[in-house]
Amino acid sequence: MTVGFFYLFALLLTIHCYFEAPKHEILQGSPIFLQTSKETELRLALNELEQLQVSRVERLITEEEKHVETRALEILFAAMEGTSWKSSISWLNGQHPCASGSSWFGVHCSGSGHVVGISLSKQNLIGELPHGIFSSLQELKFVDISNNNISGELPSDIGSCSKIIFFDASHNSITGYVQDFFGTMDSLRFLFLHHNQFTGKSGSNICHNFLFRTTGSLPSSLVETQTLSVIAIHGNRVEGRPAYGRMQAHPPCTKVGQNYTIPSEKDVLLDVYESLNGWSWPRNRGWEEGQAGDPCLQCWYGVTCTLDGYVTELRLPKNALYGTIPSSLSSFRHLRVIDFSSNPIFGSLPQAALYLPSLRELDMSGTFMDPFSLALPSFGEELGSLGRWRWNGDLFHWRVHESVTL
């Protein structure tokens, strides 16, 4: 009994000492300074917290749900002439798309085994989207069916997918009106319906945070929604002309010299344009001219140059950049600012971009990039001529501070 009591006392004392030990105090909204040795611990803790949150929200898929999801995709395949698609690897293989070793082309899965994404852009989908398939895919977060030959109206059961964040049906032949259910989808942040055959009369009541190329009498739910960050409907059969009266002001064009852009840097900009689907950007002044244009002389949207033709700033927030960032971005030797915030960008940041010799600000907040795929530089680490970095509380927004005491 005495020995058992002693061990119990020792255990309680250990717990007490642990909770009484001084801890790092983290104040909301304040800069966070961490010793380099704590960086790995922080990242592991954040990763564990994320996994815990996911496990609380998601549940493993049931056999019935597997059947429902599989059947919905089989119907989509049949209705969209799947045998004519450019790629349909593993489709109709008799397994659920998320089953081990299944991997249907263009179908993305969650860790719990649900279908969460459909990515079938430029795959030669032909015909009308069948009704009922979206209501059978309730875990969908991402849908990209752009650049196909889809006709008819959008099925109304899209509105039942309350978890969709990104929906792109641009560059098709879809008809009818822009449906009001898009404005009631609580998770929807990015909506691209441009270059179709939607019809309707024009109006002038457009929220400042929507990136329209046309005026239009849109459903009130779309105009009043607080969740959508980007919506593009230009290139449709909608009466009216461009009007930006209440839209968010565009960043000014900064032109500090008259020299031609350095050829290698122009090539990198064109690579960014191609990799991030520049043809669909609502604001792409100058970019669309490609090799025929010059970023510095013609003041491409969001590009700032030096007097001798080097690119120093690349600011394209809320501009429908979609895709993955090319590794060539790391080639800019004079770039001071990269702002790609609030865009549906996926994947990870090229690691070398963190070590650009002139970089002072990097903003990737509000994207779909995976923070845990990014190997952060050690806090306080010297990065070329940058001075030291500190974390301002947002994992994807850094500013460089020339003198930081850790």
C-alpha positions in Angstrom: 0.0 0.0 0.0 2.8 2.4 0.9 4.6 1.8 -2.4 1.4 2.3 -4.4 0.7 5.5 -2.5 4.2 6.7 -3.3 3.9 6.1 -7.0 0.5 7.8 -7.0 1.9 10.8 -5.2 4.8 11.0 -7.7 2.4 10.8 -10.7 0.3 13.6 -9.3 3.3 15.7 -8.6 4.6 15.2 -12.1 1.2 16.3 -13.6 1.1 19.3 -11.3 4.6 20.4 -12.3 3.8 20.0 -15.9 0.8 22.3 -15.8 2.5 24.8 -13.6 5.6 25.1 -15.9 5.8 28.3 -17.9 4.3 28.1 -21.3 4.5 30.2 -24.5 1.6 32.7 -24.4 -0.1 33.2 -27.7 -2.3 36.3 -28.0 -4.8 36.4 -30.8 -3.9 39.0 -33.4 -0.3 39.4 -32.1 2.9 38.4 -33.8 4.1 34.9 -32.7 7.8 34.4 -32.0 9.1 30.9 -31.5 12.5 29.5 -31.0 13.8 27.5 -34.0 13.8 24.3 -31.9 10.1 24.7 -31.4 9.2 24.9 -35.1 8.9 21.2 -35.7 6.8 20.7 -32.5 4.5 23.5 -33.6 4.0 22.0 -37.0 3.3 18.5 -35.6 0.9 19.9 -33.0 -1.0 21.8 -35.8 -1.1 18.7 -37.9 -2.5 16.6 -35.0 -5.1 19.2 -34.4 -6.2 19.3 -38.0 -6.4 15.5 -38.1 -8.5 15.6 -34.9 -10.8 18.1 -36.4 -11.2 16.1 -39.5 -11.9 12.9 -37.6 -14.6 14.7 -35.6 -16.4 16.0 -38.7 -15.9 13.2 -41.2 -17.2 9.6 -40.7 -16.2 6.5 -42.7 -18.4 5.9 -45.7 -21.0 3.2 -45.4 -21.6 0.4 -47.9 -24.9 1.9 -48.9 -23.2 5.3 -49.6 -20.5 3.6 -51.7 -23.3 2.1 -53.8 -25.1 5.5 -54.2 -21.9 7.4 -55.1 -20.7 4.7 -57.6 -24.1 4.6 -59.3 -24.2 8.4 -59.6 -20.9 8.5 -61.4 -21.9 5.6 -63.6 -24.9 7.6 -64.7 -22.7 10.7 -65.3 -20.4 8.5 -67.5 -23.3 7.2 -69.6 -25.0 10.6 -70.0 -21.8 12.4 -70.9 -20.7 9.8 -73.5 -17.9 8.5 -71.3 -16.5 6.2 -73.9 -15.5 9.3 -75.9 -13.7 11.0 -73.1 -10.0 11.7 -73.5 -9.3 9.7 -70.4 -11.6 7.4 -68.4 -9.1 5.3 -66.6 -10.7 2.9 -64.0 -14.2 4.2 -64.7 -16.8 1.4 -64.5 -14.3 -1.1 -63.0 -16.9 -2.5 -60.6 -15.4 -0.8 -57.6 -16.1 2.3 -55.6 -13.9 5.2 -56.9 -12.2 5.5 -53.5 -11.6 1.8 -53.0 -8.0 0.7 -52.5 -6.4 0.4 -55.9 -9.4 1.8 -57.8 -8.5 5.5 -58.5 -11.0 6.6 -61.1 -9.6 9.3 -63.4 -10.7 12.8 -62.3 -12.4 11.6 -59.1 -10.9 12.8 -55.8 -11.5 11.1 -52.4 -11.4 12.1 -48.8 -9.6 10.1 -46.1 -13.0 8.7 -45.0 -13.6 7.2 -48.4 -16.2 9.7 -49.8 -16.0 11.3 -53.2 -15.2 14.9 -52.6 -14.0 16.2 -56.0 -14.7 15.8 -59.7 -12.1 17.2 -62.1 -13.0 16.6 -65.7 -12.0 19.7 -67.5 -11.1 19.4 -71.2 -12.2 15.7 -71.3 -14.8 16.0 -74.1 -17.9 15.5 -72.0 -20.9 15.7 -74.4 -24.5 16.2 -73.6 -26.7 17.3 -70.7 -25.9 16.8 -67.0 -28.4 14.3 -65.6 -30.6 15.2 -62.7 -30.1 13.4 -59.5 -26.3 12.7 -59.6 -25.3 15.7 -57.4 -27.8 14.9 -54.7 -26.2 11.5 -54.5 -22.7 13.1 -53.9 -23.3 15.0 -50.7 -19.6 15.2 -49.7 -18.6 17.1 -52.9 -16.3 20.1 -52.3 -14.8 20.6 -55.8 -16.4 20.4 -59.2 -14.5 21.3 -62.5 -16.4 20.4 -65.7 -15.1 23.4 -67.7 -14.1 23.4 -71.3 -16.3 20.6 -72.5 -19.4 20.2 -74.8 -22.1 20.3 -72.0 -25.5 21.6 -73.1 -28.9 22.1 -71.6 -29.6 23.6 -68.2 -27.8 23.0 -64.9 -29.6 20.4 -62.8 -31.2 22.0 -59.7 -29.9 19.3 -57.4 -26.5 21.0 -57.5 -28.0 23.2 -54.8 -28.3 20.3 -52.4 -24.5 20.0 -52.3 -24.0 22.2 -49.2 -20.2 21.5 -49.0 -19.2 22.6 -52.5 -16.5 25.3 -52.3 -15.5 25.5 -56.0 -17.8 25.0 -59.0 -16.5 25.6 -62.6 -18.8 24.9 -65.6 -17.3 27.6 -67.8 -16.6 27.3 -71.5 -19.5 25.0 -72.4 -22.9 25.5 -74.1 -25.1 25.6 -71.0 -28.4 27.4 -71.4 -31.1 28.9 -69.2 -30.8 31.4 -66.3 -28.2 31.5 -63.6 -30.0 29.6 -60.9 -30.6 31.2 -57.5 -29.6 28.0 -55.6 -25.9 29.1 -56.0 -26.6 32.0 -53.6 -27.9 29.6 -50.9 -24.9 27.2 -50.9 -23.2 28.2 -47.7 -19.7 26.8 -48.5 -19.5 28.0 -52.1 -16.7 30.5 -52.5 -15.8 30.3 -56.2 -18.3 30.1 -59.1 -17.3 30.2 -62.7 -20.1 30.1 -65.4 -18.5 32.4 -68.0 -18.6 31.6 -71.7 -21.8 29.7 -71.9 -25.3 30.6 -73.3 -27.0 31.8 -70.1 -29.7 34.4 -70.9 -31.4 37.2 -69.0 -32.1 40.9 -68.8 -29.5 43.3 -67.4 -29.5 45.4 -64.2 -27.1 47.4 -62.2 -27.2 46.1 -58.6 -23.8 44.2 -58.4 -22.0 43.6 -55.1 -18.5 45.1 -55.0 -16.8 41.7 -54.2 -18.1 40.0 -57.3 -15.9 39.9 -60.4 -18.5 40.3 -63.2 -17.7 41.3 -66.8 -21.4 42.1 -67.4 -24.2 43.8 -65.6 -27.3 41.6 -65.0 -30.5 41.0 -63.1 -29.2 38.1 -61.1 -31.1 36.3 -58.4 -31.2 38.3 -55.2 -29.6 35.3 -53.3 -26.5 35.7 -55.4 -26.3 39.5 -55.0 -26.8 39.4 -51.3 -24.7 36.4 -50.4 -21.8 37.0 -48.0 -19.9 33.7 -48.7 -19.0 34.0 -52.4 -15.6 35.5 -53.1 -15.5 35.2 -56.9 -18.2 34.8 -59.5 -17.6 35.1 -63.2 -20.5 35.1 -65.8 -19.0 37.1 -68.6 -19.2 35.7 -72.1 -22.9 34.8 -71.9 -26.0 36.1 -73.8 -26.9 38.6 -71.2 -27.9 42.1 -72.2 -25.9 45.0 -70.9 -22.4 46.3 -70.8 -19.5 46.1 -68.3 -20.1 48.3 -65.3 -17.8 48.5 -62.3 -19.5 51.2 -60.3 -19.7 49.4 -57.0 -17.0 46.8 -57.6 -13.8 46.6 -55.6 -11.3 49.0 -57.0 -8.6 47.4 -59.1 -5.0 47.9 -57.9 -3.3 50.7 -59.8 -1.0 50.0 -62.7 2.5 50.9 -61.5 4.8 51.8 -64.4 8.2 53.1 -63.3 10.2 52.7 -66.5 10.0 52.5 -70.3 12.4 49.6 -70.9 11.4 46.2 -72.3 10.8 43.4 -69.8 13.8 41.0 -69.4 12.9 38.1 -71.8 13.5 35.4 -69.2 11.1 37.1 -66.8 8.4 37.5 -69.4 8.7 33.8 -70.0 8.1 33.1 -66.3 5.0 35.4 -66.4 3.6 33.5 -69.3 4.3 30.2 -67.5 2.3 31.6 -64.5 -0.5 32.6 -66.9 -0.6 29.1 -68.4 -0.3 27.2 -65.2 -3.0 29.2 -63.3 -5.5 29.3 -66.2 -5.0 32.9 -67.1 -7.6 32.8 -69.9 -10.3 32.6 -67.3 -9.1 35.5 -65.1 -11.7 38.3 -64.8 -8.9 40.8 -64.9 -6.1 40.0 -67.3 -5.3 43.2 -69.0 -2.2 42.7 -71.1 -1.7 39.0 -70.2 -3.9 37.8 -73.0 -1.5 39.2 -75.6 1.0 36.5 -74.7 4.3 36.7 -76.6 3.1 39.7 -78.6 2.9 41.8 -75.5 5.4 43.3 -73.0 4.5 43.2 -69.2 6.5 46.3 -68.3 5.8 48.5 -71.4 2.1 47.6 -71.5 1.6 47.5 -67.7 0.1 44.0 -67.4 -2.5 43.8 -64.7 -0.9 43.3 -61.3 2.7 43.5 -62.5 5.1 46.1 -61.3 8.5 46.6 -62.9 11.8 48.4 -62.3 13.3 51.0 -64.6 15.5 48.4 -66.3 12.7 45.9 -66.9 12.8 43.5 -63.9 9.5 42.4 -62.3 9.3 43.5 -58.7 5.7 42.8 -57.7 3.1 40.3 -58.7 -0.3 41.1 -57.1 -3.2 39.0 -58.3 -5.6 38.6 -55.3 -9.2 37.6 -55.9 -8.6 37.0 -59.6 -9.7 33.4 -60.2 -6.2 32.0 -60.4 -6.8 28.3 -60.5 -4.3 25.4 -60.6 -0.8 24.9 -59.2 2.0 27.4 -59.0 4.8 26.7 -61.5 8.3 26.1 -60.2 9.6 28.7 -62.6 8.2 31.4 -60.2 11.4 30.8 -58.3 13.4 32.4 -61.2 12.5 36.0 -60.3 15.6 37.6 -58.9 14.2 41.1 -58.2 10.6 40.1 -57.1 9.7 41.7 -53.7 6.0 40.9 -53.4 3.9 37.9 -54.4 0.2 38.2 -53.6 -1.9 35.3 -54.8 -4.4 35.5 -51.9 -8.1 34.5 -52.2 -7.7 32.3 -55.2 -8.5 28.6 -55.8 -4.9 27.5 -56.0 -4.0 24.0 -55.1 -0.8 22.0 -54.3 2.2 23.4 -52.6 4.4 26.5 -53.0 7.8 25.9 -54.8 10.2 25.7 -52.0 12.8 27.8 -53.8 10.3 30.7 -53.9 10.9 31.2 -50.1 14.5 31.9 -50.9 14.1 34.5 -53.6 16.9 37.1 -52.8 14.6 40.2 -53.0 11.3 38.8 -51.6 9.8 40.9 -48.8 6.1 39.8 -48.8 4.4 36.5 -49.6 0.6 36.2 -49.3 -1.1 32.9 -50.1 -3.9 33.3 -47.6 -7.4 32.2 -48.7 -6.1 29.5 -51.1 -6.6 25.7 -51.1 -2.9 25.1 -50.7 -1.8 22.5 -48.1 0.1 24.2 -45.3 1.6 21.0 -44.1 3.2 20.2 -47.4 5.3 23.4 -47.1 8.6 23.1 -45.4 8.8 26.4 -43.6 12.2 28.1 -43.2 13.4 28.1 -39.7 12.1 31.1 -37.7 15.0 33.6 -37.5 16.9 31.9 -40.3 18.8 34.1 -42.7 17.4 33.7 -46.2 19.8 35.4 -48.6 19.4 39.1 -48.3 16.0 38.9 -46.8 17.0 39.5 -43.2 14.9 37.4 -40.8 11.4 36.1 -41.1 8.7 36.1 -38.5 5.2 34.6 -38.5 2.4 37.2 -38.3 -0.3 34.7 -37.2 -1.4 33.7 -40.7 0.4 30.6 -42.0 0.3 31.8 -45.5 1.1 35.5 -45.1 4.6 36.5 -44.3 6.3 39.8 -44.2 10.0 40.3 -43.8 11.3 42.4 -40.9 14.9 43.5 -41.2 15.6 43.4 -37.5 13.7 40.9 -35.4 14.9 39.8 -32.0 14.0 36.2 -31.1 
